[in-house]
């Protein structure tokens, strides 16, 4: 912008006067200044009629004069009922120039709705056209037609124009009660919005905008006013054109349009009509969520694609984000000028990035409130505790968002689109997003419909992609890959297109009721055969309220769910006098399948193996189930260090190397599993126990190196040894080495492959090494008794038990984990198809006083410390992922028999504790749920985890660990006893662990309280993110201690310091001086003169 020196001086003077003053020109004044500058430029075009800026200004002035003559002035509300035309734009400006606010009355609205708007607003006057007068009862308001302005004198406006705090318009939006409510928007808010859009889109006098939005949708104000304050041209598409994809595509092709704003539904309609794009056009998309699928279709159709977000109550759009290619969801960007976003929890406290929270919006854009609805206004517009401006408010949007690390926000859907089905709170947008990932689905909307009795059921309304037909069983299978059973729609309705509101949004109220055939029932073409099938079919017809049930119809595909299953099985028991479980129905969900179970009177086995483990040195040595799993993983990646287990210690004192080597050799002799190797026996691992030999103990002397170089070399050697792969076929699977770092200081490196050891075993190894070293260094024999059994005996015992007594445990786990969705944590990077295994770790310490409080809480609830901490971790993961159903893994020692307690070997098993946090329970209730799940899991802990995985997730996704993606462990196994009489022994920090899971939290009691270590996959997370998660956990534990009865959604996860930092954004300047024209500067200076 080029200005004269005089203009520059005025601009500087204005800047001083505006310090702390929030004055901005109303849109009418901005338009008048532009009309003076380009009077003959085309301003508005509609269906062959065109008005220049001068003509448009003159027509608006005439209408303003007419309105003032009829008593219209500041604070007046004027209804505007007109078809789309150039006169509509003149009427909008004329109403504003008269100092009044316009209230759009859409001719397409039902008469009752229009009547309500007239009565509720108590509007003084209605501006309309002769053909439309019949559409509304005036209820005492005067009526003037646009044609009357032709006889009204023109000229400039006179009288006081609108002030910044005067209303510019009142838009009626749908209310949750069904009664429309009027939203009052001021000139200050509107001008701030227009300035923000001008700065974002850089529209110039050369631009041409195609307006397709009805005036009753507030986003039409951008289409009308933004071009008119910039000297650009706006063309109003007719209603018929806007709602017809072919006609709209033809209009775009004929014009030289550089901007168009529309809802996602309209853009999709345009694409489906075969629109090939307009390379020079900026595409503005808002009003509904912009899906990644639609964005990808649009990106190459125009010059740029913008995602716009904002509720009517905060003036049209509150944030803008330019969309680009990539796999991630489209963000809603960041707030526009003089607007603040706050993602808050249930206590109205900020949540950290990545954690879902409700969006509250503050700033200049807020509406006055709801017209004549003070109670609703107070409910939705709350005092803003984060603003330093007295009386500032923030608007509660009802939208669920989470912040990204880059500062942008991601909108997760409407909180009021959450429904409760069968006791589970469900976000419908999540199901819709999963459906739209299926290639057969172009567009999906899910609604909760009344079922039978008081129940609710989910119905999916689907528009298939070209060339596809709906396949309900395939869609259910697709959804079950990521959603729990209760989130699977019971009916799928095929639609040619989805119904739209006049604003272009999906009209959920117009979705049809699903018919019986919508359930995807395969047939009654195969009738029931025999009395048992006929009896079961009759029961299903009664329970499911269906007329036809065939022998091969699936209970769940016919609309059944777990509650109806219980009812059906009770009737089966009454009729056939046989006990069946839901497990039976899940395994045989058809009439024929369940009939076979009734005929066979299947009874589930109960009880656990009680056969003692006995020593048999002559028998074969099978691989245990856990060893088989690790062996197969090793075959996939033989050089991976993921299952190397280092245990490194620093030895201070005079070291007897011969005694140390003898101690290590004695340990290898005692525990024959440490001499094992694993050969390939036809695709199966076959353990072979080798003869006893020398244990190599190489030593590297680092004493000659300078101290700093010595430390670096020590770290390098430690890391190198921990990462060196093992050869399972050749061995040895235990390696030791010595680093001499001083005359009386050594570092002992012990690395064992996990296939022959576990965490408990490493403690045994260290304890025995210390006892044996002290004995051998003093010339004494081993103080340790011989072992009564070996790991080989345990492996045989486990093999025999699995062959005869594991059915009941397997049935429990299949039922417990059926349909558990993966944990989808917000990550810093996209998940790779094949994890690298690289990991990092961060640690914090919880004070002893807080640990004591948590223990006391557990005692009151008859829960262990493990259960309390597991519950807290599940709550934290739920808050970060916005999920209420997922599983968290936990290692369990697996030493359920006293015979195996002194053995080194791989006994550890993994349990999956399912999080059931639906309904926003209190922490105490969540703890009770975890306690119940944990106790049941302990009772079924003997079954190896790989057997469970094979049963419930046979076609696993290689990009993530099966069943669960986060692990929690309370390290309560016997700690390594570093007591040695002749040496001072201390643990050496191990290198960064390999990452087997997305996150793994390890807790251990220490003398100072509770140590927490978070291991994380560096494929997904940065170190800063891991630190944030740990900090959130510490805050959460404090909150649990303070008030365990509080709901989990209201517990704090952000510290006061982080909260202060998050709210420390400096206030934005009152006005953007660089965005003002010289005329605007002059006008503002005149208004500010005393």
Helices and strands as residue ranges (DSSP letters): H 5-17, H 27-37, E 42-46, E 49-52, H 53-69, E 77-81, H 86-97, E 101-104, H 111-121, E 125-128, G 130-135, E 142-145, G 146-151, E 167-173, E 181-186, H 187-201, E 208-211, H 220-221, I 222-226, H 227-228, E 233-236, H 239-242, H 245-254, E 259-262, H 264-272, E 282-286, H 292-298, E 304-309, G 312-314, E 319-322, E 334-335, E 339-344, E 357-363, E 369-370, H 374-380, E 381-383, E 393-403, E 409-414, G 415-417, E 418-421, E 424-427, H 428-436, E 441-450, E 456-464, H 472-480, G 485-487, E 491-494, G 508-510, G 516-519, H 530-544, H 562-576, H 582-587, H 591-600, H 625-636, E 644-646, E 649-652, H 657-670, G 672-675, E 676-680, E 685-689, E 698-701, H 707-723, E 734-742, E 745-753, G 754-756, H 759-777, H 791-804, H 807-817, E 839-847, H 848-860, H 865-881, E 885-892, G 898-900, E 909-916, H 923-939, H 945-952, E 966-970, E 984-987, E 999-1006, E 1009-1017, H 1023-1042, G 1048-1050, H 1056-1062, G 1073-1075, H 1078-1088
